[in-house]
Amino acid sequence: MPFCDSEADIQMKKMFTEGEHRITIPLHDEIAKGTLNDIITKVSQKNCITKEELVNLLR
């Protein structure tokens, strides 16, 4: 579920049995490769899927 953290980014949160997972995503025209890789890594790890599986789900 997204909610605005500021004008420059958005926070996504998901509830799990062990608690809440939040991640901040910058709302820029371009996101640095390292930042995007970090977001994809964290989301895939928390959801117990590979980065490749996550990218395919987003396509």
N, C-alpha and C positions, 0 to 999 in steps of 0.2 A: 504494500500500500504506500503510494508516494505522498509526501507532504513537503512543502517548501521550507527550507532551512534559511535561505536568504535569496536575494535576487540572482546570485551567481551560481547556486547549486541546488540540488534536490536530494532529499534523503529518502531512501527506500527502506522499509522494514518488513520483516516476516517473523511471525510467531512460530516457535518450535516448542516442544515439550520441555526442553531445558532452559527456555527463555527466549528473549527477543534478539534478532540479528538486525542491525542497522548498517547501512552503507551510504556514503555520500557520493553523489555523482555530480561533477561540475557541469553547468549549463553554458558551455562555451561553444563557439563555432567549431573549434578544433580541440581535441583532447590529446595530450602527449601520449606517445606509445606506452611509456612506462606506467602512466596513470591508468590507462585502459587495461593494460595487462594485469595490474594490481587488482582492479575491480573484478575482472573476469576470474582471476585466481581465487579471490576471497569468496565470490558467489558460488563458484563451482565446488570449492572445498566444503562450504557450509551445506550445500545440497547433495554432497556425496556423488558428484558426477565429474567427468573429465572436462577440461576446458573446451576440447573439441566438441563434446556433446552439448555443452552450453551454447557455443557459437552456432551449432546447427539448429538448436531450438529457437535462437534469435533470428534466424534467417527467414 
